[in-house]
């Protein structure tokens, strides 16, 4: 893997590569200060490690609709959505973002799953009029913070004041040439209370440097993936392959819902792989685990690691996901915990050097709805009596 153009350019400015993603900046020497800047101003984050896939073809949306979890057959031009590919048992294999612009659907996903997702999409083409292809010449930049939607940056990117979540638009010319210009898209907000605006840019590599410079000149502070993770964890938003494992189903990580609900699984659509599990859990039961925010004991300099077991009374009750130091909360993490574990339960993380942990009660949402299938069964039982 080649080094990110941005990290290479700014390495002399204090960029520190991350332990998990060595080709992009983890921080620029002041990770907690970078987080603070995101809550009051704007930060710019290199995410050029993400895989970008191009889907041209007249049947691209109707075809994608049949093989994924989201309702996208009628996706409008310059709109985005989050989507999943599930296995036959309804477990999450891929989470990706898609944006339709000028008769091409652009997909981007985690670098670790890019080749596998492209392979899956290619194998599923059959006779559909669509031609999946990797685009190594496009990169993702993410902007976070309240000033992202204010004039200095929004006007530079030509984002209308009334643009809503999942809307997208063309990037303006920054150089006078005939090359593709890329696009912006608005993503769900993150941070405490999910109040911080997020805007992604998909930029051709030959324009990366120009946009990076223009945005920093407009007031965006350089920040690393540490900042993005801290704000994402505070918002209880999962990352594929970090906060999910091979058993994760969409209900466990709050990926259920229409694009308007900022979900990735639409419950009112036709058949797709894994739909039976999605429908059964939604209509008859609850997921065995749920995603929660943990506050970790910060008295030690060592941190537990992603994948470590979470124990209650010596019994494993969950799996640790993203672990990060937050500028206000200290060490926090996302975790998949068994649904029957009470919020006040004393927890420890890891077995060799266990760390005390507590569930943040505000991250737990009671699922007290009456499932349609369960209600129908109870009605039948009442009739039988």
C-alpha positions in Angstrom: 0.0 0.0 0.0 1.3 3.4 -0.9 1.4 6.3 1.5 -1.5 8.7 1.5 -0.6 11.8 -0.6 -1.8 14.1 2.3 0.2 12.3 5.0 3.3 12.4 2.8 2.9 16.1 2.1 2.3 17.0 5.8 4.6 14.6 7.6 6.9 17.5 8.4 4.0 19.3 10.0 3.8 16.7 12.8 1.5 14.1 11.3 1.8 10.9 13.3 0.7 7.6 11.5 -1.8 5.4 13.4 -1.0 1.9 14.7 -3.9 0.4 12.8 -3.8 2.7 9.7 -0.1 3.6 9.1 -0.8 5.3 5.8 -2.9 8.1 7.2 -2.6 10.6 10.0 -3.6 9.4 13.5 -3.0 12.9 14.8 -0.9 16.0 14.3 0.8 16.2 17.7 -2.2 17.4 19.7 -5.0 14.8 19.5 -7.1 16.2 22.4 -6.8 19.8 21.1 -7.8 18.5 17.6 -11.0 17.1 19.2 -11.7 20.4 20.9 -11.4 22.2 17.6 -13.9 19.9 16.0 -16.5 20.8 18.7 -16.0 24.6 18.2 -14.6 25.1 14.7 -13.8 22.7 11.9 -11.3 20.0 11.3 -10.1 18.2 8.2 -9.3 14.5 8.3 -7.5 12.3 5.7 -9.5 9.2 5.0 -7.8 8.3 1.8 -7.4 4.7 2.9 -11.0 4.0 2.1 -11.7 1.9 -1.1 -13.8 3.7 -3.8 -15.8 1.7 -6.3 -17.5 3.0 -9.4 -20.9 1.5 -10.5 -21.8 2.8 -14.0 -24.7 1.4 -16.0 -28.5 1.9 -16.6 -29.5 -0.9 -14.1 -27.1 -0.1 -11.3 -29.7 1.0 -8.8 -32.3 -1.6 -9.4 -29.5 -4.3 -9.4 -28.0 -2.9 -6.2 -31.5 -2.8 -4.6 -31.8 -6.6 -5.0 -28.5 -7.6 -3.4 -28.2 -5.2 -0.5 -30.2 -4.2 2.6 -31.2 -0.6 1.7 -34.0 0.7 -0.5 -32.0 2.3 -3.4 -34.0 1.5 -6.6 -35.4 5.1 -6.5 -32.4 6.9 -5.1 -32.4 10.4 -6.6 -29.5 12.0 -8.3 -27.0 13.6 -5.9 -28.4 11.6 -2.9 -26.5 9.2 -0.6 -27.4 6.3 1.6 -25.7 3.8 3.9 -26.1 0.2 2.9 -25.1 -3.4 4.0 -24.3 -6.6 2.4 -25.4 -9.5 4.6 -24.6 -13.2 4.5 -27.3 -15.9 4.3 -27.8 -15.8 8.1 -28.3 -12.0 8.2 -24.8 -11.3 9.6 -23.1 -8.1 8.4 -20.3 -8.7 5.8 -20.0 -5.1 4.5 -21.1 -1.6 5.4 -20.7 1.0 2.7 -21.8 4.5 1.7 -23.2 5.1 -1.8 -23.8 8.4 -3.7 -25.5 8.7 -7.1 -24.1 11.4 -9.3 -24.8 11.9 -13.0 -25.8 8.2 -13.8 -22.9 6.7 -11.7 -23.2 5.3 -8.2 -20.1 5.8 -6.2 -19.4 3.4 -3.3 -16.8 3.7 -0.6 -16.0 1.3 2.2 -13.3 0.2 4.7 -10.0 -0.6 3.1 -9.9 -4.0 4.7 -13.2 -4.9 2.9 -12.7 -3.1 -0.4 -11.4 -6.0 -2.5 -14.0 -8.5 -1.0 -16.9 -6.1 -1.7 -15.7 -5.4 -5.2 -15.4 -9.2 -5.8 -18.9 -9.7 -4.4 -20.4 -7.0 -6.6 -18.7 -8.3 -9.7 -19.9 -11.8 -9.1 -23.4 -10.7 -8.7 -23.7 -8.7 -12.0 -24.9 -11.7 -14.1 -26.8 -10.0 -16.9 -27.5 -6.6 -15.3 -26.3 -3.5 -17.0 -23.7 -2.4 -14.5 -19.9 -2.6 -14.4 -18.3 -2.4 -11.0 -14.7 -1.1 -11.0 -12.2 0.1 -8.4 -11.2 3.7 -8.6 -7.8 4.1 -7.1 -7.6 7.7 -8.3 -10.3 9.0 -5.9 -9.9 9.7 -2.1 -12.1 10.6 0.8 -11.6 13.7 3.0 -13.9 14.3 6.0 -14.7 17.7 7.5 -16.2 17.8 11.0 -17.4 20.7 13.2 -20.0 23.5 13.3 -18.0 25.8 11.0 -18.2 23.2 8.2 -21.7 24.5 7.5 -20.8 28.2 7.9 -19.9 30.5 5.0 -16.0 30.3 5.0 -16.1 26.6 4.2 -19.7 26.0 3.0 -19.4 28.7 0.3 -16.0 27.4 -0.7 -17.6 24.0 -1.4 -20.8 25.5 -2.7 -23.0 23.7 -0.1 -26.5 25.2 0.1 -27.6 26.3 3.5 -30.7 24.0 3.3 -28.7 20.9 2.3 -29.8 18.0 4.5 -28.2 14.7 5.6 -27.3 12.4 2.7 -27.6 15.2 0.1 -24.6 15.6 -2.3 -23.4 18.1 -4.8 -20.6 18.8 -7.3 -17.3 20.3 -6.1 -16.6 23.6 -7.8 -13.6 24.1 -10.1 -10.4 24.6 -8.1 -8.2 24.3 -11.2 -9.2 25.0 -14.8 -9.0 21.6 -16.5 -11.3 19.0 -17.9 -10.7 16.4 -15.3 -13.5 15.2 -12.9 -14.1 17.5 -10.0 -15.5 15.1 -7.4 -18.4 15.8 -5.0 -19.4 16.6 -1.4 -22.0 14.8 0.6 -23.5 15.4 4.0 -23.3 12.6 6.5 -25.0 12.1 9.9 -23.7 14.3 12.7 -21.4 12.9 15.4 -20.0 13.9 18.8 -21.9 14.2 22.1 -25.6 14.5 21.3 -24.8 13.9 17.6 -24.7 17.6 17.0 -21.4 18.1 15.0 -21.9 18.4 11.2 -20.0 16.0 9.0 -19.2 16.5 5.3 -17.3 14.0 3.2 -15.5 14.9 0.0 -14.7 12.4 -2.7 -11.8 14.1 -4.5 -9.7 13.1 -7.5 -6.1 12.6 -6.4 -4.8 15.2 -8.6 -6.9 17.8 -6.7 -6.3 16.5 -3.2 -3.5 18.9 -2.4 -5.3 21.9 -3.8 -8.5 21.2 -1.8 -6.5 20.4 1.4 -4.7 23.7 1.1 -7.9 25.7 0.3 -9.8 24.2 3.2 -7.0 24.7 5.8 -6.7 28.3 4.4 -10.5 28.7 5.1 -10.0 27.8 8.7 -10.2 24.0 8.9 -7.6 22.6 11.4 -5.7 19.4 10.4 -6.8 16.5 12.6 -6.2 12.8 12.5 -8.4 9.7 12.7 -8.1 9.8 16.5 -10.4 12.8 16.5 -12.9 11.1 14.2 -12.9 7.9 16.3 -13.4 9.9 19.6 -16.4 11.8 18.2 -17.8 8.7 16.5 -17.6 6.7 19.7 -19.2 9.5 21.7 -22.1 9.4 19.2 -22.3 5.5 19.5 -21.7 5.1 15.8 -20.0 1.8 14.9 -17.2 1.0 12.5 -17.3 -2.2 10.4 -14.7 -4.7 11.5 -13.8 -2.8 14.7 -17.1 -2.6 16.5 -18.6 -5.6 14.6 -17.5 -9.2 14.5 -18.4 -12.2 12.4 -21.7 -12.7 14.4 -23.0 -9.1 14.2 -26.5 -8.6 12.9 -27.8 -5.1 11.9 -30.1 -4.8 14.9 -27.2 -5.0 17.4 -25.4 -1.9 16.1 -28.5 0.3 15.2 -28.1 -0.1 11.5 -31.9 -0.6 11.0 -33.8 2.2 9.3 -34.4 4.2 6.2 -31.9 6.8 4.9 -34.1 9.5 6.5 -33.7 7.6 9.8 -29.9 7.4 9.2 -30.1 3.6 9.0 -28.7 1.1 6.5 -31.4 -1.6 6.5 -34.8 -0.7 5.0 -37.6 -2.9 6.5 -40.1 -2.3 3.7 -38.4 -3.8 0.6 -38.2 -7.0 -1.3 -36.1 -10.1 -0.9 -32.3 -9.9 -0.4 -29.7 -12.1 1.1 -30.2 -12.3 4.9 -33.6 -10.6 4.9 -35.2 -13.6 6.7 -33.1 -13.0 9.8 -33.7 -9.2 9.7 -37.5 -9.7 9.5 -37.6 -12.4 12.1 -35.7 -10.4 14.7 -37.7 -7.3 14.0 -41.1 -9.0 14.1 -40.6 -11.7 16.7 -37.7 -10.9 19.1 -34.7 -8.8 20.0 -31.1 -9.0 19.1 -29.0 -11.0 21.5 -26.5 -8.1 21.9 -26.6 -4.3 21.6 -24.0 -1.6 21.1 -23.2 0.6 24.1 -20.8 3.2 25.2 -18.4 2.2 28.0 -16.4 4.5 30.3 -13.1 2.8 31.2 -10.9 3.2 34.2 -8.2 5.6 33.2 -5.8 5.1 36.1 -3.5 3.0 34.0 -1.6 4.2 31.0 -2.4 0.9 29.3 -5.6 0.5 27.4 -7.5 -2.6 26.6 -7.6 -3.7 22.9 -10.4 -4.1 20.4 -11.7 -7.7 20.6 -11.0 -8.1 24.3 -13.7 -9.9 26.3 -16.0 -8.0 28.6 -16.7 -9.8 31.8 -19.3 -9.6 34.6 -18.7 -11.7 37.7 -16.1 -13.7 35.8 -18.5 -14.5 32.9 -18.0 -13.2 29.4 -20.9 -10.9 28.5 -19.5 -8.9 25.6 -16.8 -7.8 23.1 -14.8 -4.6 23.1 -14.8 -2.5 20.0 -13.2 0.9 19.4 -11.1 2.2 22.3 -10.1 5.9 22.4 -9.2 8.7 24.7 -11.7 11.5 24.5 -10.8 15.1 25.4 -13.6 15.4 27.9 -14.6 11.8 29.0 -11.1 10.2 29.1 -10.9 6.6 27.9 -14.1 5.4 26.3 -15.1 2.5 24.1 -17.9 1.0 22.1 -18.9 -2.6 23.0 -21.3 -5.3 22.0 -22.9 -6.4 25.3 -25.5 -9.1 25.9 -28.9 -7.4 26.0 -29.8 -8.8 29.4 -26.8 -7.2 31.2 -28.1 -4.5 33.5 -26.8 -0.9 33.0 -25.5 -0.8 36.5 -23.5 -4.1 36.3 -19.9 -3.9 37.4 -17.8 -4.9 34.3 -14.1 -5.6 33.6 -12.4 -5.6 30.3 -9.6 -8.1 29.4 -8.3 -11.0 31.4 -4.5 -10.5 31.9 -4.7 -6.9 33.1 -8.4 -6.3 33.7 -9.8 -2.7 33.5 -13.0 -1.6 35.2 -15.7 -0.4 32.9 -19.2 1.1 33.3 -22.0 1.3 30.7 -23.1 4.8 29.9 -26.9 4.7 30.6 -27.6 7.4 28.0 -26.3 5.0 25.3 -28.8 2.3 26.1 -32.2 2.7 24.4 -35.0 0.5 25.7 -36.7 -1.5 22.9 -40.1 -1.7 24.4 -42.1 -1.8 21.1 -44.6 -4.6 20.5 -43.3 -6.6 17.6 -46.0 -7.2 14.9 -45.3 -10.9 14.7 -45.3 -11.4 18.4 -48.6 -9.4 18.7 -50.2 -11.6 16.0 -49.1 -14.8 17.9 -50.6 -13.5 21.1 -53.9 -12.7 19.3 -54.0 -16.2 18.0 -53.3 -17.7 21.4 -56.1 -15.6 22.8 -58.5 -16.8 20.2 -57.5 -20.4 20.8 -58.4 -20.1 24.4 
